Structures are given as C-alpha cells and as structure tokens.
Amino acid sequence: MDRFQEMQIFLAVAEEEGFAAAARRLNISPPSVTRAVAALEERIGTRLLSRTTRSVHLSEAGQRYLEDCRRILAELDEAEEAAAGSYTMPWGQLTVTAPVLFGELFVTKVLAGYLDLFPAVHLNALLVDRVVNMVEEGVDVAIRIGNLQEAGQHAIKVGEVRQVVCAAPDYFARHGKPLHPEALSTANLVMPSSSQLLSNWQFVNAGKVLNFRFEPRLVVTANKAAINVACLGWGITRVLSYQVASKVESGELEIVLEDFEPPALPIHVVYQKGNRVPAKIRTFVDFCVQQLSQDVALNPSKKVPR
C-alpha cells in the first residue's frame, strides 16, 4: 500500500472517529484499515491515534499529521484536476450550499441557469439551515447570510437582508399596528423553531440596542408555515426580508416597526482560497454573483418592498 493510500485511510479514520466507519466510507474491510494505520504509525515511529473500546481520538502528533494529510491530498487532487484541464474548462461535480428557503427562492434559479451554460458540470445543492463546514463536507461554494465567521475564504457580497416584523393588513385592522417593539408582548406571535430570532428579539432605537424575550403563541418547524399563518391574518411573525418580499409587494403582508430594525445582514458568496481555482468554481461564483446582485429582493438600493 502506497503512502497516499495510507493517508487517505488515516484521514477517513480521523474524520469518522472509528475504524469500522472509515472502512464503510472507503468500501474496504475493517482489518485493512487497521493494518494500514498500524503500518503508518510503525513507519513514522509515533502513535497517531488513541484507541479505546468505544472511540478513536487523535494524539497531538496525529492532529498535526492530519492537517498535513489534508494539504497534501488536496494538492494531489489539484495536480490531477489541472492535468485533466479542470482549471481551464468547467466540468465535474460541484457542491453548493445555502439556507433552505433562500435556496428554494433564489439559488435554484441560479443553479438551473448555470447548468444550461455549462453542460459538463453536475451540481449537488445542499440546502440546510446550518453553517456547513466547507472543508469537512466537501462544499465548493456557499451562500451565507449574516456576518462571516470562517477564515481562509474568499467572500463576495451580493446583497443584504433585513429582519422584519410583518403581518396581514387584516390583522392590523383588527388589532392595530404596534408602534413600539414592547407592543409585541400582547400580540399573536408565530415563529419558526429553526429561527435564531425565536428567543432573542433585538431592535435598535436611537442607536441603542433593545432586547426583548417574547413567547410566541404558535411555533412551527418551517419558515414557510410561519409566513403562511401570518398571511391568513392570525398573527405577527418576524423573518428575513427576502422571505416575504413577494408577499409584501403583492399586499398580502405589511411590514411594521421599520424604524426599530437592527442593521441589515449581508449576503456573501463564499469559496475556499487557493493558488488556483477550478474553472467550475470560478465560473459558478461569477454567474451566481451576477444573478444575485441584480435581484431587487436582496438589494435595498434597488427599492426592496418596505
């Protein structure tokens, strides 16, 4: 077994935190995995993994070696892709991630348009309401909403969204419009359980941050459900402006408390830094930036419905 194979096996064991799981991932037998790691440790002359009956953990030397393995294997992949021409012609598998509802409303149109332009590319869209680790999960491009936390990445801003409070005009006709966030304490509130806004309602007044804790009368598992309930006239919800832009434009929903909104959240297209960027990533990022930056729902300067 060559060193690159040993590195791939060690990487799988470290990421899966187990020999059996690594064997399943690589489609080889568990004894082969055990022998490969043992041979690697014997050749290096140090223990890379600490084993117990229930788990496998990296030693200090193993942590350093894991980082080197990832770098070396990534460089090997780059060399092979370069030889195959992937840095000049877009082709192969491309994995993109975005929040669920944002992906459904905006990113799917971008994906379809891109595939029409580049027929040699196959796309995998990971639409999830969590921050995906791009390295660990093999993601090429991410669309992020909010302030970025990860280092070592290129990020291109394509717009921004607001945290808006809204309800149907019929609800406001029956209950009146809230003039201050405090008035929400007596309102019928409906919120999605996945929202970070559920437990902490933050507003701004005259430059000062106002924090409120409201208990929604109705909690649902999806953003769409909360928006649908608001459209029915039952109560008030708080979501991101892009999620209700079409509803506000059509008059189904009306935004209130705009003067108390916190600063808008940026939207970025993010991809990993590197000396060379494969053509499939470069062309997708360019296309995605062009499409999203022109969407009025994502750019207040283009008169987003208020």
Secondary structure as UniProt FT lines:
FT   HELIX           3..16
FT   HELIX           19..26
FT   HELIX           30..44
FT   STRAND          49..51
FT   STRAND          56..58
FT   HELIX           60..83
FT   TURN            84..88
FT   STRAND          92..98
FT   HELIX           100..102
FT   HELIX           103..107
FT   HELIX           108..117
FT   TURN            119..120
FT   STRAND          121..127
FT   TURN            134..138
FT   STRAND          141..145
FT   STRAND          153..161
FT   STRAND          163..167
FT   HELIX           169..175
FT   HELIX           181..186
FT   STRAND          189..192
FT   TURN            193..194
FT   TURN            196..199
FT   STRAND          201..205
FT   TURN            206..207
FT   STRAND          208..212
FT   STRAND          218..220
FT   HELIX           223..231
FT   TURN            232..233
FT   STRAND          236..240
FT   HELIX           241..250
FT   STRAND          254..256
FT   HELIX           258..260
FT   STRAND          265..272
FT   HELIX           279..293
FT   HELIX           296..298
FT   HELIX           300..302
//
